[in-house]
Amino acid sequence: MSHAPLDVSRVHMVGIGGAGMSGLARILLDRGSVVSGSDMKDSRILLGLKAAGATIFVGHDATHVRDLPELPTVVVTSFAAIPQDNPELAAARALQIPVIRRSDLLAALMRDHRQILIAGTHGKTSTTSLAVVALQQAGLDPSFAIGGQLNKAGTNAHHGTGDCFVAEADESDASLLSYAPTVAVITNIEPDHLDFFGTAERYYQVFDDFAMRLVPGGTLLVCLDDDHAARCGKRALSRGRRVVGYGTEDAANRHPEIPTLAALSNIRHAGSSSHATVTIHNQQLDCASGTSAHVDPATLINQGSREAKISVAIPGDHMLLNAVAAIAAGLLVGADFADLVAGVSGFTGVRRRFEHKGHVATGRFAGTDVFDDYAHHPTEVAAVLAASRDLAVAENRQVVAIFQPHLYSRTMNFAKEFAQALSLADEVIVLDIFPAREQPVAGVDGRIITEHVTVPVQYCASMADCPELVASVVQPGAIVLTIGAGSVTVLGEEILHQLDTAPEVGN
């Protein structure tokens, strides 16, 4: 790609209703660009974009590009989600209009900002969201693009007045290599997206390459609790990059080669929240703004305090690690420590990340809570179920997991690992595979997971049958989770309705 600025005065977006694309559309509209776009189905997202000033088409047709009042200066799409023979893409190429990836558009929008990019196999959306609310609390008003909707703000993107731009760096198709971060965060690294990368080694390599994308004076921030992330940090150090770490005190001691900026201790969980002490270590650190000054982190902290207690209103050690990553990233762009702590402590979550869908107050299943989570990798499934277990144990509550596998390739690669993770629940229901961009594979369905689950498990081929099946296994006061990156999210309301209206036994 050329290094000349991309002309985004008139942008047409194919697949504009997606989480990532719709967010960038909102930023473009806020910046005064003319925005048009299409998607296969109408939705609340499309209605919102139309109300904000975008020209919206339902369905795909070449005329959506050709017949606009003025031709677009660029057409944007997700190469993974939209076929390359799409008629709108074909029309754009015939008219010699540049066709680019979403990541190229995001890179263009971030061009004049200090970029805070959150990468990693797991935790990108939550960590990005925590960083946003922390920086907002610190008064920096960052621009941001997130893969999920912030519950408090009610949006997944914003064009801010500050000079920082916070975004997820998606590794699934190596698009994270489009960016030039001032602060690059790596939460963890674990093989995934092998349909694209082919081997685990190539997957690891993309994170090494990402670390080398730092701007002069930029900083790589790695989670020391994840050995692969720490190793990536050590390799970046050996290549002359500035690297600091965050994580638990024990992890910091395991990786002394990487200076620890922020460490967690005194971790505890109470109900649906998590608590810890965060300590800022006192080593000398170049200011990530690119100045030549050496800044003691203690001088960045309000009233010279080096320690604070944090609380996150979502259970799990992984959420505390995400919170300390957000605090450390904020320190690296000069934000006030006390404000950052207040920001993460006021975090109310992201849609589809341990999102509370509702509570059954009365009747046969009184006390039952239904949650929804986007987890679609075995480690993510294990994390959300471990957090649910912590929540359940204190009150002796049952945990019921409804899991929809995402992608045939991922299901085949990790069937046993998914089964092991799901076995943390008391009861498991596995749905059929959500194919997304893939074609069905003969003989492969959710049963390749159920055969390895070690707790009571059922395979449910039809989502329509699932709410009734849940009612047949759930106990009063249970924690019920719908888990997966596909259409399983719609089941939460249906399960709540089924449990709310279930007749008493004997009636």
C-alpha positions in Angstrom: 0.0 0.0 0.0 1.0 3.6 -0.6 2.0 5.7 2.4 0.0 8.7 1.0 -3.0 9.6 3.1 -6.1 7.6 2.1 -9.0 9.8 0.7 -11.9 9.0 3.0 -14.2 11.8 2.0 -16.7 9.4 0.4 -16.7 5.8 1.7 -18.8 2.9 0.7 -18.8 -0.1 3.1 -19.8 -3.6 2.0 -20.9 -5.4 5.1 -21.5 -2.2 7.0 -23.7 -3.9 9.6 -20.9 -5.9 11.2 -19.5 -4.9 14.6 -16.2 -3.6 13.3 -17.4 -2.0 10.1 -20.4 -0.2 11.8 -18.0 1.4 14.3 -15.7 2.8 11.7 -18.8 4.1 9.8 -19.8 6.0 12.9 -16.3 7.6 13.2 -16.4 8.6 9.5 -19.8 10.2 9.9 -18.6 12.1 13.0 -15.6 13.3 10.9 -17.8 14.6 8.2 -17.3 11.9 5.5 -20.1 10.8 3.2 -20.8 7.2 4.1 -22.9 4.6 2.2 -23.0 0.9 2.7 -24.8 -2.4 2.3 -25.5 -5.5 4.3 -27.5 -8.7 3.7 -30.1 -8.1 6.5 -31.7 -5.1 8.0 -30.9 -4.6 11.6 -31.0 -2.0 14.5 -27.4 -1.2 13.6 -28.4 -0.3 10.0 -31.3 1.8 11.3 -28.9 3.6 13.7 -26.4 4.3 10.9 -29.2 5.6 8.6 -30.4 7.9 11.4 -26.8 9.2 11.7 -26.7 10.2 8.1 -25.4 7.1 6.2 -27.0 5.9 2.9 -28.0 2.3 3.6 -28.9 -0.6 1.2 -30.2 -4.0 2.2 -28.7 -6.6 -0.1 -25.8 -6.3 -2.5 -26.0 -4.9 -6.0 -23.6 -3.1 -8.4 -26.0 -0.2 -8.6 -25.3 0.6 -4.9 -21.9 1.8 -6.0 -22.6 2.9 -9.6 -25.7 5.0 -8.9 -24.6 7.0 -5.9 -24.8 10.8 -6.4 -21.0 10.9 -6.3 -18.8 7.8 -6.7 -17.0 6.7 -3.6 -13.3 7.6 -3.1 -12.8 4.2 -1.6 -14.7 1.0 -1.0 -14.1 -1.0 2.2 -14.9 -4.6 3.1 -14.0 -7.5 5.3 -12.1 -9.9 3.0 -12.8 -12.7 5.5 -16.6 -12.1 5.6 -17.5 -10.9 2.0 -16.8 -13.0 -1.1 -14.5 -11.3 -3.6 -17.0 -11.8 -6.4 -19.5 -9.6 -4.5 -21.2 -7.4 -7.2 -20.4 -4.1 -5.4 -16.7 -5.0 -5.1 -16.8 -5.9 -8.8 -18.4 -2.6 -9.7 -15.8 -0.7 -7.7 -12.9 -2.4 -9.4 -14.5 -1.8 -12.8 -14.7 1.9 -12.0 -11.1 1.8 -10.7 -12.2 2.7 -7.2 -9.7 1.4 -4.6 -11.0 -1.6 -2.6 -9.4 -1.9 0.8 -9.7 -4.0 4.0 -11.3 -2.7 7.1 -7.9 -2.7 8.8 -6.6 -0.3 6.1 -9.4 2.1 6.8 -8.8 1.9 10.6 -5.1 2.5 10.0 -6.0 5.6 8.0 -8.3 6.9 10.7 -5.6 6.5 13.3 -2.9 8.0 11.2 -2.5 11.3 13.1 -3.1 9.8 16.6 -1.0 8.1 19.3 -2.2 4.6 18.6 -2.9 2.2 21.5 -3.4 -1.2 19.9 -4.6 -4.2 22.0 -3.6 -7.6 20.5 -3.7 -11.1 21.8 -5.7 -14.4 21.2 -8.1 -13.6 24.1 -9.3 -10.5 25.9 -8.9 -7.9 23.2 -12.4 -6.5 23.4 -12.5 -6.4 27.2 -9.0 -4.9 27.5 -9.7 -2.3 24.8 -12.9 -1.3 26.5 -11.2 -1.0 29.9 -8.5 1.2 28.4 -11.1 3.4 26.8 -13.1 4.0 30.0 -9.8 4.5 32.0 -8.6 7.1 29.5 -12.0 8.8 29.5 -11.9 9.0 33.2 -8.4 10.6 32.9 -9.9 13.3 30.6 -8.1 12.3 27.4 -11.3 11.7 25.4 -9.7 9.0 23.1 -11.1 7.9 19.8 -11.8 4.2 19.8 -13.0 1.2 17.8 -14.0 -1.8 19.8 -15.3 -5.2 18.7 -18.2 -5.0 21.2 -20.6 -2.4 22.5 -19.6 -0.6 25.7 -22.5 -1.0 28.1 -22.1 2.4 29.7 -21.5 4.4 26.5 -23.9 2.3 24.4 -21.6 2.4 21.4 -18.6 0.5 19.9 -16.8 3.5 18.4 -16.2 7.2 19.0 -14.4 10.1 17.4 -12.8 11.9 20.3 -11.1 15.2 20.8 -7.9 13.8 22.2 -4.8 12.6 20.4 -5.1 9.0 21.4 -6.9 6.3 19.4 -7.6 2.9 21.2 -8.4 -0.1 19.0 -8.3 -3.9 18.8 -5.5 -5.3 16.7 -7.1 -8.4 15.0 -4.6 -11.2 14.3 -7.0 -13.5 12.5 -5.9 -12.5 9.0 -2.7 -10.7 10.0 -4.4 -7.3 9.7 -2.8 -6.1 12.9 0.3 -5.6 10.7 -1.5 -2.6 9.2 -0.9 -0.4 12.2 1.9 1.7 13.7 1.3 1.6 17.5 2.7 4.0 20.1 1.7 1.4 22.7 1.2 -2.2 21.6 -0.4 -4.5 24.2 -0.2 -8.3 23.9 -2.6 -10.0 26.4 -1.7 -13.6 25.5 -0.8 -15.8 22.5 -2.3 -19.2 21.9 -2.6 -21.0 18.5 -5.9 -20.0 16.8 -7.1 -19.3 13.2 -5.0 -22.2 11.9 -7.3 -22.2 8.8 -5.5 -18.9 7.9 -2.0 -19.4 9.3 -1.6 -23.2 8.8 0.8 -23.7 11.7 1.2 -22.5 15.2 4.7 -21.2 14.4 3.3 -18.8 11.7 0.7 -17.7 14.2 3.4 -16.9 16.8 5.4 -15.0 14.1 2.6 -12.5 13.4 2.9 -11.2 17.0 6.7 -10.9 16.6 6.1 -8.9 13.4 3.4 -6.8 15.2 6.0 -5.9 17.9 8.3 -4.6 15.2 5.6 -2.2 14.0 6.1 0.1 17.0 6.8 3.7 16.1 10.1 5.2 17.2 9.8 5.7 21.0 6.9 3.3 21.2 6.5 0.6 23.9 5.4 -3.0 23.8 3.4 -4.0 26.9 3.2 -7.8 27.4 1.3 -9.9 29.9 3.9 -11.8 32.0 1.3 -14.4 33.1 1.3 -15.7 29.6 4.5 -17.4 28.7 4.1 -17.0 24.9 3.4 -13.2 25.3 6.5 -12.9 27.6 8.7 -14.8 25.1 7.4 -12.4 22.4 8.5 -9.6 24.6 11.9 -11.0 25.2 12.4 -11.4 21.4 11.4 -7.8 20.9 13.8 -6.7 23.6 16.6 -8.5 21.8 15.7 -6.6 18.6 16.0 -3.2 20.3 12.4 -2.5 21.1 11.3 -1.0 24.4 9.3 -3.6 26.4 7.6 -3.6 29.8 5.4 -6.1 31.4 2.3 -6.4 33.5 0.7 -9.2 35.5 0.8 -10.9 38.8 3.8 -10.6 41.1 4.6 -14.3 40.7 4.6 -14.0 36.9 6.9 -10.9 37.2 9.3 -13.0 39.2 9.3 -15.7 36.5 10.4 -13.2 33.8 12.9 -10.9 35.4 14.4 -9.9 31.9 11.3 -7.8 31.2 10.9 -4.7 33.5 7.5 -4.9 35.3 5.5 -1.7 35.0 2.3 -2.9 36.8 1.8 -5.9 39.1 -1.2 -7.5 40.8 -1.4 -9.0 44.2 -4.0 -9.8 46.9 -6.4 -11.1 44.3 -9.8 -12.1 45.6 -13.3 -12.6 44.3 -16.5 -11.6 46.0 -19.8 -12.4 44.3 -19.8 -11.1 40.7 -16.8 -8.8 41.2 -13.0 -9.2 41.4 -10.6 -7.2 43.6 -6.8 -6.8 43.8 -3.9 -4.5 44.6 -2.1 -2.9 41.7 1.5 -1.7 42.3 3.5 0.4 39.9 7.1 -0.6 39.9 9.8 2.1 40.1 12.2 1.3 37.2 13.3 4.1 34.9 11.1 4.1 31.7 11.3 6.2 28.6 8.2 8.2 28.1 6.1 6.5 25.4 5.3 9.8 23.7 8.7 9.5 22.0 10.4 12.3 24.0 14.0 11.7 25.1 13.2 12.2 28.8 13.5 9.3 31.3 10.4 9.2 33.4 10.1 7.4 36.7 6.6 5.8 36.8 6.2 7.1 40.3 6.2 10.6 39.0 3.2 9.8 36.8 1.1 8.9 39.8 -1.2 11.2 41.6 0.3 12.4 44.9 3.3 10.0 44.4 1.3 6.9 45.4 2.7 3.7 44.0 -0.2 1.4 45.0 -4.0 1.2 44.8 -6.8 -1.2 45.2 -8.9 -2.0 42.1 -12.3 -3.6 41.7 -13.8 -4.9 38.5 -17.5 -5.6 38.4 -17.0 -8.8 36.4 -15.6 -12.1 37.9 -12.4 -13.8 37.0 -8.6 -13.4 37.3 -8.5 -12.7 33.5 -10.6 -9.5 34.0 -8.2 -8.2 36.6 -5.3 -8.8 34.2 -7.2 -7.0 31.5 -7.8 -4.1 34.0 -4.1 -3.8 34.9 -3.2 -3.8 31.2 -5.5 -0.9 30.7 -3.9 1.0 33.6 -0.4 0.3 32.4 -1.3 1.4 28.8 -2.7 4.6 30.2 0.4 5.3 32.2 2.4 4.9 29.0 0.6 7.8 27.4 0.8 10.0 30.5 -2.6 9.5 32.1 -3.1 10.0 35.9 -2.8 6.8 37.9 -5.7 7.6 40.3 -8.0 8.5 37.3 -7.0 5.2 35.6 -7.8 3.2 38.7 -11.2 5.0 39.1 -11.9 4.3 35.4 -11.4 0.6 35.5 -13.2 0.3 38.8 -16.3 2.0 37.2 -16.3 -0.4 34.2 -19.7 -1.9 33.6 -18.8 -4.4 30.9 -19.2 -4.9 27.2 -22.1 -6.5 25.3 -21.6 -10.2 25.0 -18.7 -10.4 27.5 -20.2 -12.1 30.6 -23.3 -10.0 29.9 -26.1 -10.4 32.4 -29.2 -11.0 30.3 -31.7 -11.3 33.1 -32.9 -12.8 36.4 -35.8 -15.2 37.1 -37.4 -13.6 40.2 -40.3 -15.9 40.9 -41.7 -19.3 40.1 -40.2 -22.8 39.6 -36.8 -21.5 38.6 -36.6 -18.5 41.0 -33.1 -17.1 41.5 -31.7 -18.3 38.2 -29.5 -15.8 36.3 -28.8 -16.0 32.5 -25.5 -14.6 31.1 -24.2 -14.4 27.5 -20.5 -14.6 26.5 -18.7 -14.4 23.1 -16.1 -17.0 24.1 -15.3 -19.2 21.1 -11.8 -20.6 21.9 -11.2 -23.3 24.6 -9.2 -21.0 26.8 -11.9 -18.4 26.6 -14.6 -20.9 27.4 -12.6 -22.2 30.4 -12.1 -18.7 31.7 -15.8 -17.7 31.6 -16.8 -21.0 33.2 -14.1 -20.7 35.9 -15.4 -17.3 36.7 -18.9 -18.7 36.9 -17.7 -21.5 39.2 -16.2 -18.9 41.5 -19.5 -17.1 41.5 -21.5 -20.3 42.0 -19.4 -22.0 44.7 -20.1 -19.5 47.5 -23.8 -20.0 47.1 -23.8 -23.6 46.0 -25.4 -22.8 42.6 -25.6 -25.0 39.5 -23.7 -23.9 36.4 -25.4 -24.8 33.0 -23.4 -24.1 29.8 -25.1 -23.8 26.4 -22.2 -23.8 23.8 -22.4 -23.1 20.1 -19.1 -24.1 18.4 -17.9 -21.5 15.9 -16.3 -22.6 12.6 -15.8 -26.2 11.5 -12.0 -25.9 11.3 -11.8 -24.6 14.9 -14.1 -27.3 16.2 -12.1 -30.0 14.5 -8.8 -28.6 15.8 -9.9 -28.1 19.4 -12.8 -30.6 20.0 -11.1 -32.3 23.0 -10.0 -28.9 24.4 -13.5 -27.5 24.2 -14.8 -30.6 25.9 -12.3 -30.2 28.8 -13.3 -26.5 29.2 -17.0 -27.3 29.1 -16.6 -29.9 31.8 -16.1 -27.1 34.3 -19.9 -26.7 34.2 -22.4 -29.0 36.0 -24.6 -29.5 32.9 -23.7 -28.9 29.2 -25.7 -28.5 26.1 -23.8 -28.4 22.8 -25.5 -26.9 19.7 -24.6 -27.5 16.1 -21.7 -25.6 14.6 -22.1 -22.0 13.5 -20.3 -22.0 10.1 -19.7 -18.3 9.6 -17.5 -18.1 6.5 -16.9 -21.9 6.2 -18.8 -24.6 4.3 -20.1 -27.6 6.2 -17.8 -30.6 6.6 -19.4 -34.0 6.2 -19.7 -35.9 9.5 -18.6 -33.0 11.7 -21.1 -31.5 14.2 -21.3 -30.6 17.9 -21.1 -34.3 18.8 -17.4 -34.4 18.2 -17.2 -32.3 21.4 -19.9 -34.0 23.4 -18.2 -37.4 23.2 -15.3 -36.0 25.3 -17.3 -34.0 27.9 -17.0 -35.6 31.4 -20.1 -34.1 33.0 -23.8 -34.6 32.0 -24.1 -33.4 28.4 -26.6 -33.3 25.6 -26.4 -32.5 21.9 -29.1 -30.2 20.6 -29.2 -29.9 16.8 -32.0 -27.4 16.7 -31.7 -24.0 18.5 -35.5 -23.9 18.7 -35.5 -26.9 21.0 -32.8 -25.5 23.3 -34.9 -23.4 25.8 -37.1 -26.4 26.7 -34.1 -28.6 27.0 -32.5 -26.0 29.4 -35.6 -26.1 31.5 -35.4 -29.9 31.8 -31.9 -29.7 33.4 -31.7 -26.4 35.3 -32.2 -26.1 39.0 -33.6 -23.1 40.9 -30.9 -20.4 41.4 -28.7 -21.7 38.6 -26.2 -19.7 36.6 -27.0 -20.3 32.9 -24.6 -19.2 30.2 -25.0 -19.0 26.5 -21.5 -19.2 25.0 -20.2 -18.7 21.4 -19.5 -16.2 18.7 -22.5 -17.0 16.5 -26.2 -16.8 16.8 -26.4 -18.4 20.3 -26.7 -14.9 21.8 -30.4 -14.8 20.8 -31.2 -17.7 23.1 -30.8 -15.7 26.3 -34.1 -14.0 26.1 -35.8 -17.2 25.0 -34.4 -19.2 27.9 -35.5 -16.4 30.3 -39.0 -16.6 28.9 -39.1 -20.4 29.1 -37.9 -20.3 32.8 -40.1 -17.4 33.8 -43.3 -19.0 32.4 -42.6 -22.6 33.4 -45.5 -24.1 35.4 -44.9 -25.2 38.9 -44.3 -29.0 39.3 -47.6 -30.7 39.7 -49.6 -27.9 37.9 
